[in-house]
Amino acid sequence: MTIHAAPATLRGMTKRYFADFAWLPHGWCPDTGWMVEAGSFGAVEADANREGAERLGRFALPGMPNLHSHAFQRAMAGLAERQTNP
């Protein structure tokens, strides 16, 4: 059963991955496999066959983006400083 399929934007080497359980939009899904082609996800499958796939482990979670920023510090620059000596 295909959960999500999207065409890969780049052509190149395709790699298959497998996890015993993966967190998908509807919750934990057993025996999950997915394809990656040139760094782009191609398809995620539930009840996938692990043959020929690189096993990532028992559980797989989606990656968390790094949204860390110091932009607020640039906006505040100089607002808390006082000049006491002319």
C-alpha positions in Angstrom: 0.0 0.0 0.0 1.5 3.4 -1.0 1.0 6.1 1.6 2.5 9.0 -0.3 4.2 9.1 -3.7 5.9 12.1 -5.2 8.1 12.2 -8.3 11.8 12.7 -7.6 13.0 16.1 -8.9 16.5 14.9 -9.8 17.6 11.8 -11.7 20.3 9.6 -10.3 21.0 6.8 -7.9 17.9 5.3 -6.1 18.2 3.9 -2.6 15.7 1.9 -0.6 15.4 2.2 3.2 13.4 0.1 5.7 12.4 0.4 9.3 10.4 -1.9 11.5 8.2 1.1 12.6 8.0 4.6 11.2 6.1 7.6 12.3 3.7 8.7 9.5 0.9 11.3 9.5 -1.6 8.8 10.9 0.7 7.3 13.6 3.2 4.4 13.9 3.3 2.2 10.8 4.9 -1.3 10.9 7.3 -2.5 8.2 7.8 0.8 6.5 9.9 1.3 3.4 10.8 4.3 1.4 12.7 5.3 -1.8 15.2 8.1 -2.1 16.4 9.2 -5.5 19.1 11.9 -5.7 18.3 13.2 -2.3 14.5 13.4 -2.9 11.8 11.2 -1.4 10.0 9.1 -4.0 7.5 7.0 -2.1 6.7 5.8 1.4 5.1 2.3 1.7 3.5 0.6 4.6 3.8 -3.2 4.9 6.9 -3.0 2.6 9.3 -5.9 1.8 12.7 -5.3 3.5 14.6 -7.3 0.8 17.3 -5.2 -0.8 16.7 -2.2 1.5 19.1 -0.7 4.0 17.6 -1.3 7.4 17.7 1.9 9.5 16.6 0.2 12.8 13.6 -0.5 14.8 12.0 2.9 14.8 12.3 5.9 12.4 11.1 9.4 12.9 10.9 12.3 10.4 13.8 14.7 10.7 13.4 17.9 12.7 14.4 21.1 10.9 16.9 23.4 12.5 14.9 26.6 12.9 17.5 28.2 15.3 18.0 31.9 14.6 19.8 34.9 16.0 17.8 37.4 13.9 16.2 38.8 17.1 19.6 39.8 18.4 20.3 41.9 15.3 16.9 43.7 15.7 17.8 44.4 19.4 21.3 45.6 18.8 22.0 48.8 20.7 18.6 49.0 22.4 19.9 47.9 25.9 23.1 49.9 25.8 23.7 53.3 27.4 26.6 55.6 26.9 27.7 57.0 30.2 31.0 58.7 29.2 30.8 61.3 26.4 
